[in-house]
Amino acid sequence: MSYDDPHDVDDTDVPFDTVAVLWRKGITVPPVPSQPTVEGVLHLRNYDAGPVIVPLRLDDATPVYPEEAKR
């Protein structure tokens, strides 16, 4: 894939602003790092995320923290 990349990442990387993360309802999300690891259901279709359209959406997402952070 070749595209004009303002994020200076490799062709195989997905820039962070191409994914909309929709947190699971009913969970309390503590402060999330700027580059979080999350689990959820990935949808490959355009999603209206307010002022932009993003091509990927992660639904029912939950943050994944290293074991040390849980203590």
N, C-alpha and C positions, 0 to 999 in steps of 0.2 A: 504494500500500500504506500502511496506517496501523497503527501499533502503538505501544505504550508503550515508548519508547526510553530506557534508562538511560544511553546513551553520547552523547547529544546530537549525533547525526549526521542528515543528510538522509534522506528516505524512500528515495532511490535507493542509499544506501550500505549495505553489509553490515557490521554490527559484527564486530570481529575475533574475538570468541568464538563466532561461529556457524560457523566453519570449522575442521575438524580437519585438520592437515597431517601426513601420514605420509611421512617422509623416505625417499628411495631407499636401498635396502639396499646396503651395501658402499662408501658414500662417507663421507668425513670432512667433517663440517659444522663450519666455523669459527664463532666467535661470530656469532650472527645478530642483527641489530638488532631493536628492539621492534616495528617495523612493516616486516617484510621484504618483498621482492619475490621471489616463487617461481614456478616453472613446474612443471606436473604434469598429471595427469588428474583433472578435476573430476567428482565424483559428486553428483547432486542427490537425496539420500535420507538419511533419518535414520541416524546412526552413533552407537553407544554409545562415548563417549570417557571412560569411567570414571565419574566422579560426575555427568556430564551427558550429554544426548543432543543432538547438533548436527545441523542439517539439511543441511550441506554437508561433503564430504570431498575433500581433494586428495591423491591417491595418487601414489607414485613421484616425490615432489617434490624439486626441487633449488633451492638459493638462487641468485638472480641478483644479481651485484654490479656496481656501476659499473666501467668500465674503469680508473679511477684506483685503485680498491681492489685490483685484480689485480696492480699493479706492486709 
